[in-house]
Amino acid sequence: MTNPTKYPQPPVELAGAVEAYLYDCEPDSNCGVCTALARELDEARAAKDWSRAYDAAAEVRNHPRHDTKPTDADCVKAGTRS
């Protein structure tokens, strides 16, 4: 007869893989919005507020790229053109 474990095992550590996937982003240093979001991300990570950190990183990733000219579809979506 075996002796099954009746308690949870220690947690599995993913060695930063998940953290990199969730929180890595590349803000544009010439953009005020990107700079503010990067600062918010740094503050949230320092406070270990992971939900707020993810939200800030996602906003940086989803912020329009600055090295390309916006298309008409981007302007319509942003409400700057009808």
C-alpha positions in Angstrom: 0.0 0.0 0.0 1.2 3.5 -0.8 1.2 6.5 1.4 -0.5 9.3 -0.7 0.3 12.9 0.1 -2.5 14.5 2.0 -1.3 18.0 1.8 -0.4 20.3 -1.1 3.1 20.2 -2.5 5.3 23.4 -2.5 4.4 25.9 -5.2 6.0 25.6 -8.6 8.3 28.6 -9.3 8.3 29.6 -13.0 11.6 31.6 -12.7 10.4 34.9 -14.0 8.9 33.5 -17.3 5.4 34.6 -16.4 6.5 37.9 -15.0 8.3 38.7 -18.2 5.3 37.7 -20.3 2.9 39.9 -18.2 5.0 43.0 -17.4 7.5 43.5 -20.2 6.8 46.4 -22.6 8.8 49.0 -24.5 7.6 52.6 -23.8 8.6 55.4 -26.2 10.8 57.8 -24.2 9.6 60.7 -26.4 6.0 60.1 -25.6 4.4 61.6 -22.4 1.7 59.0 -22.2 4.3 56.1 -22.5 6.5 57.8 -19.9 3.6 58.2 -17.4 2.5 54.6 -18.0 6.1 53.3 -17.5 6.3 55.3 -14.2 3.0 53.8 -13.1 4.2 50.3 -14.0 7.4 50.9 -11.9 5.4 52.2 -8.9 3.0 49.3 -9.1 5.8 46.7 -9.3 7.5 48.4 -6.3 4.2 48.2 -4.3 3.7 44.6 -5.5 0.3 45.6 -6.9 0.4 43.1 -9.7 -3.0 43.9 -11.1 -2.2 47.6 -11.5 1.3 46.6 -12.9 -0.3 44.4 -15.5 -2.8 47.0 -16.5 0.0 49.6 -17.0 2.1 47.2 -19.0 -0.9 46.3 -21.2 -1.6 49.9 -21.9 2.0 50.6 -22.9 1.9 47.5 -25.2 -1.5 48.6 -26.7 -0.5 52.3 -27.1 -0.1 53.3 -30.8 3.3 52.9 -32.2 5.2 56.2 -32.6 7.4 55.2 -35.5 4.4 54.8 -37.9 1.8 57.2 -39.2 -1.7 56.4 -37.9 -4.1 55.0 -40.5 -7.6 56.3 -41.1 -8.9 53.3 -39.3 -6.8 54.2 -36.2 -8.1 57.8 -36.3 -11.7 56.6 -36.6 -11.3 54.2 -33.7 -9.7 57.0 -31.6 -12.6 59.4 -32.5 -10.4 62.0 -34.2 -11.9 61.3 -37.7 -15.3 60.3 -38.8 
